[in-house]
Amino acid sequence: MPRGPSRDLYAAGAAVLLVTAAVLVGRRIQGTSRTLFADWPPLLASWGPHLGPGTPAAVLVALATVAYGPALAARLPWRALVPLTWGTSLAWTFSLALVDGWHRGIAVRLTTPHEYLQAVDRFHDIPAALRDFTQHILLGSPDHWPAHIAGHPPAAALTFVLLDRIGLRGGGWAGVWCITVGATACAAVLVTIRALADEALARRAAPFLVLAPAAVWMGTSADAYFAAVAAWAVALLALAVTGRSLWWAGASGLLFGLTCYLSYGLTLVALIAATVMVLGRHGIRGRPALLAPLLAGLAVVPTAFTLAGFNWWEAYHLLGTRYHQGVGGIRPYGYWVWANLACTVLVTGLATAAGLRRTGAVLVRRRRGAPDRAAEARLALLVSAALLALLVADLSGMSKAETERIWLPFTLWLLPACAFLTLPRGPGSSPEFSTLLEQGGPPPAGGTPVRAWLTAQALLALLLNHLLLTRW
């Protein structure tokens, strides 16, 4: 077997060992000290093999994507590929959620005691609720907020309040909203790759974005919605700096501002945004005026919430106290600082582990001055920025467990690394390459076929969703 592909398998094997260690050590800790607060560490889940109404659809979507995904991604017009990717991702996420049934899988996910819909009625006077928001964050405060509301800026809760106001009431509509909007994140990633790298790499990444194991947690959690908002902020920024569009710059800034008021941790998306600006620096130099609408848009949401009486910094500091008042102050950092990475393997799959190895190889070759296509290096930098953001979140100690859900806005940007698995090892591409990709065959230099990696991704998602009962 050629050396490059064998190293891909070594990377996947190392990922398997990491997950195995996290499971075994986690079960040991949970069985003795009960300090992990996770029944099936490193995931917040419990063992419960089951089938559901979504099972046939999930299997069908997986089989169709494995069989026809690479060919369609290579052949379809771009304007058709992007909506098809979103639609297939939507079907994949919905079908996985429905494995647990409509009630448990979608309708009640956001109505549990820790979730946003528990406090919708407390926002009947929105300005007053925003002024008093920080007074209810700590556990000892009167009528303290449920965990997820206390743990996020108020734009998260206000989303569901506004859905309620326009008649889309209850957990069913909230779940459909999160899945539908969340599935657009894969389209945003495709748009970004095409703008910053090239269309060929975006096409190669498309099937892997669709069959991401992350879909298990995209349906149904509010973090899927957060991930989509953050992804489109990045995508619009990429379009702005490459197309030198003032409108895209303003829209990107607006979404970045909203992102920071959906989740405190999503301020780390700034690392991805900074990488986009570095990659698009020629566009900024050619039209420096892009920064004006970008900054103006960025200021809109923070200004509105500040004028309404919500203090972001005060709330963030209070959240640190609230986090340590609960299980976050008990869960051992020494376990979760590496077990979180095992969660990431389960969310992104073994193909991504191999893809990240190739990402590093692309950057090393680039640094050594070896001939390489610029597009590959640009995509590698984008993926590396997401990995850096994830590692910073990990080391912060504010992400102990549940990262399979919380880190969705970052893990989605690791999936494009799978595009490198379909590339020949050399710097150029052979004339037969496109045909081989369309057929799901191996790259010209040999290695694991595209369909084998896609199958591994789909099987992981199906096994996780059918063997475990996930919760949050």
Long-range contacts (C-beta under 8 A, 24 or more apart in sequence): 1-446, 2-425, 2-445, 2-446, 2-447, 4-358, 4-361, 4-425, 4-445, 4-447, 5-445, 5-446, 5-447, 5-448, 7-357, 8-354, 8-357, 8-358, 8-421, 8-447, 8-448, 9-354, 9-448, 10-357, 11-353, 11-354, 11-356, 11-357, 12-350, 12-351, 12-353, 12-354, 12-456, 14-353, 15-345, 15-350, 15-353, 16-350, 18-338, 18-341, 18-342, 18-345, 19-342, 19-345, 19-346, 21-342, 22-338, 22-339, 22-342, 22-343, 23-342, 25-335, 25-339, 26-335, 26-339, 29-332, 29-335, 35-330, 35-331, 35-332, 36-331, 36-332, 36-335, 36-401, 37-327, 37-330, 37-331, 37-401, 38-401, 40-468, 41-335, 41-339, 41-401, 42-336, 42-339, 42-340, 42-342, 42-343, 42-346, 42-401, 43-343, 43-346, 43-404, 43-464, 43-468, 43-470, 44-401, 44-402, 44-404, 44-405, 44-470, 44-471, 44-472, 45-468, 45-469, 45-470, 45-471, 46-468, 46-469, 46-471, 47-467, 47-468, 47-469, 48-467, 48-468, 48-469, 49-466, 49-467, 50-99, 50-100, 50-466, 50-469, 51-99, 51-466, 52-98, 52-99, 52-100, 52-101, 52-105, 53-98, 53-99, 53-101, 53-102, 54-94, 54-95, 54-96, 54-97, 54-98, 54-99, 54-100, 54-101, 54-105, 55-95, 55-99, 55-466, 57-91, 57-94, 57-95, 57-98, 58-92, 58-95, 58-96, 58-98, 58-99, 58-461, 58-462, 58-465, 59-462, 60-95, 61-88, 61-91, 61-92, 61-95, 62-92, 62-211, 62-458, 62-461, 62-462, 65-92, 65-207, 65-210, 65-211, 65-454, 65-458, 66-207, 66-211, 66-440, 66-451, 66-454, 66-455, 66-458, 67-440, 67-451, 69-206, 69-207, 69-210, 69-211, 69-454, 70-207, 70-422, 70-437, 70-438, 70-439, 70-440, 70-450, 70-451, 70-454, 71-438, 71-439, 71-440, 73-203, 73-204, 73-206, 73-207, 74-203, 74-434, 74-437, 74-438, 75-438, 78-194, 78-199, 81-190, 81-203, 81-206, 82-187, 82-190, 82-191, 83-187, 85-186, 85-187, 85-190, 85-206, 85-209, 85-210, 86-183, 86-184, 86-186, 86-187, 88-210, 89-183, 89-186, 89-187, 89-209, 89-210, 89-212, 89-215, 90-179, 90-180, 90-183, 92-210, 92-211, 92-215, 93-179, 93-182, 93-183, 93-215, 93-218, 93-219, 93-224, 94-179, 94-219, 96-215, 96-216, 96-219, 96-461, 96-462, 96-465, 97-175, 97-179, 97-219, 97-220, 99-465, 99-466, 100-465, 100-469, 102-172, 105-219, 105-220, 106-171, 106-172, 106-175, 106-176, 106-179, 106-219, 106-220, 107-170, 107-171, 107-172, 107-175, 108-171, 109-171, 109-175, 109-220, 109-221, 110-160, 110-171, 110-174, 110-175, 110-178, 110-220, 110-221, 110-222, 111-170, 111-171, 111-174, 113-146, 114-146, 114-147, 114-148, 114-472, 115-146, 115-148, 115-222, 116-146, 116-148, 116-149, 116-156, 116-157, 116-159, 116-160, 116-174, 116-222, 117-160, 117-170, 117-171, 117-174, 118-146, 118-149, 119-145, 119-146, 119-149, 119-157, 120-157, 120-160, 120-161, 120-164, 123-157, 123-158, 123-161, 126-158, 126-161, 126-308, 127-308, 127-309, 129-154, 130-154, 130-305, 130-308, 130-309, 130-310, 131-308, 131-309, 131-310, 133-309, 133-310, 133-315, 134-310, 134-311, 134-314, 134-315, 134-318, 137-315, 137-318, 137-319, 137-322, 138-318, 138-321, 138-322, 138-325, 139-322, 139-325, 139-326, 140-325, 147-326, 148-222, 150-319, 150-322, 151-264, 151-319, 151-322, 151-323, 152-262, 152-263, 152-264, 153-260, 153-261, 153-262, 153-263, 153-264, 153-305, 153-310, 153-312, 153-315, 154-261, 154-305, 154-310, 155-258, 155-261, 155-262, 155-301, 155-305, 156-222, 156-226, 156-261, 156-262, 156-263, 159-222, 159-225, 159-262, 160-222, 175-219, 175-220, 177-225, 178-218, 178-219, 178-220, 178-221, 178-222, 178-224, 178-225, 179-218, 179-219, 179-220, 179-224, 181-224, 181-225, 181-228, 181-229, 182-218, 182-219, 182-224, 182-225, 182-227, 182-228, 183-218, 183-224, 183-228, 184-228, 184-231, 184-232, 185-224, 185-227, 185-228, 185-231, 185-232, 185-412, 186-210, 186-212, 186-412, 188-228, 188-231, 188-232, 188-234, 188-235, 189-231, 189-235, 189-412, 189-413, 189-415, 189-416, 191-235, 191-238, 191-239, 192-231, 192-234, 192-235, 192-238, 192-276, 192-382, 193-379, 193-382, 193-416, 193-419, 195-235, 195-238, 195-239, 195-242, 195-243, 196-238, 196-242, 196-276, 196-279, 196-280, 196-378, 196-379, 196-382, 197-375, 197-376, 197-378, 197-379, 197-382, 198-375, 200-375, 201-375, 201-376, 201-379, 201-416, 201-419, 202-419, 204-418, 204-419, 204-422, 204-423, 204-437, 205-415, 205-416, 205-418, 205-419, 207-450, 207-454, 208-351, 208-352, 208-355, 208-415, 208-416, 208-418, 208-419, 208-453, 208-454, 208-457, 209-412, 209-415, 209-416, 211-454, 211-457, 211-458, 211-461, 212-347, 212-348, 212-349, 212-412, 212-415, 212-457, 212-461, 213-346, 213-347, 213-348, 213-349, 213-457, 213-460, 213-461, 213-464, 214-347, 214-348, 214-408, 214-411, 214-412, 214-415, 215-461, 216-347, 216-404, 216-461, 216-464, 216-465, 216-470, 217-347, 217-404, 217-405, 217-408, 217-470, 217-472, 218-408, 221-405, 221-408, 221-472, 223-263, 223-405, 223-406, 223-408, 223-409, 224-408, 225-262, 226-259, 226-262, 226-263, 226-266, 226-408, 226-409, 227-408, 227-409, 227-412, 229-255, 229-258, 229-259, 229-262, 230-255, 230-259, 230-266, 230-269, 230-409, 231-409, 231-412, 231-413, 233-258, 233-259, 233-269, 233-273, 234-269, 234-272, 234-273, 234-276, 234-413, 237-273, 237-276, 237-277, 237-280, 237-294, 238-276, 238-279, 238-280, 240-280, 240-283, 240-290, 240-294, 241-276, 241-277, 241-279, 241-280, 241-281, 241-283, 241-284, 241-290, 242-280, 242-283, 243-283, 244-283, 244-286, 244-287, 244-290, 245-290, 246-289, 246-290, 246-292, 246-293, 247-293, 249-290, 249-291, 249-293, 249-294, 249-297, 250-293, 250-294, 250-296, 250-297, 251-297, 252-294, 252-297, 253-293, 253-294, 253-295, 253-296, 253-297, 253-298, 253-299, 253-300, 254-297, 254-298, 254-300, 254-301, 255-297, 256-297, 256-298, 257-297, 257-298, 257-299, 257-300, 257-301, 257-302, 258-301, 260-301, 260-302, 260-312, 261-301, 261-302, 261-305, 261-312, 263-409, 264-316, 264-319, 265-393, 265-398, 265-399, 265-406, 266-409, 268-389, 268-392, 268-393, 268-410, 269-389, 269-409, 269-410, 271-385, 271-386, 271-388, 271-389, 271-392, 272-382, 272-385, 272-386, 272-389, 272-413, 274-385, 275-381, 275-382, 275-384, 275-385, 276-382, 278-381, 279-378, 279-381, 279-382, 320-398, 323-398, 327-401, 328-398, 328-400, 331-400, 331-401, 332-400, 333-397, 333-400, 336-399, 336-400, 336-401, 337-394, 337-395, 337-397, 337-400, 339-401, 340-394, 340-399, 340-400, 340-401, 340-403, 340-407, 341-394, 343-403, 343-404, 343-407, 344-390, 344-403, 344-404, 344-407, 344-411, 344-414, 346-404, 346-460, 346-464, 347-404, 347-407, 347-408, 347-411, 348-411, 348-414, 348-415, 349-456, 349-457, 349-460, 349-461, 350-453, 350-456, 350-457, 350-460, 351-418, 351-421, 351-453, 351-454, 351-456, 351-457, 352-414, 352-415, 352-417, 352-418, 354-418, 354-421, 354-448, 354-453, 355-383, 355-414, 355-415, 355-416, 355-417, 355-418, 355-419, 355-420, 355-421, 356-383, 356-387, 356-414, 356-417, 358-417, 358-420, 358-421, 358-423, 359-383, 359-384, 359-417, 359-420, 362-420, 370-427, 371-427, 372-427, 373-427, 373-428, 376-420, 376-423, 379-416, 379-419, 379-420, 380-417, 380-420, 382-413, 382-416, 383-413, 383-414, 383-416, 383-417, 385-413, 386-410, 386-411, 386-412, 386-413, 386-414, 387-414, 390-414, 402-472, 404-470, 405-472, 418-453, 421-447, 421-448, 421-450, 421-453, 422-450
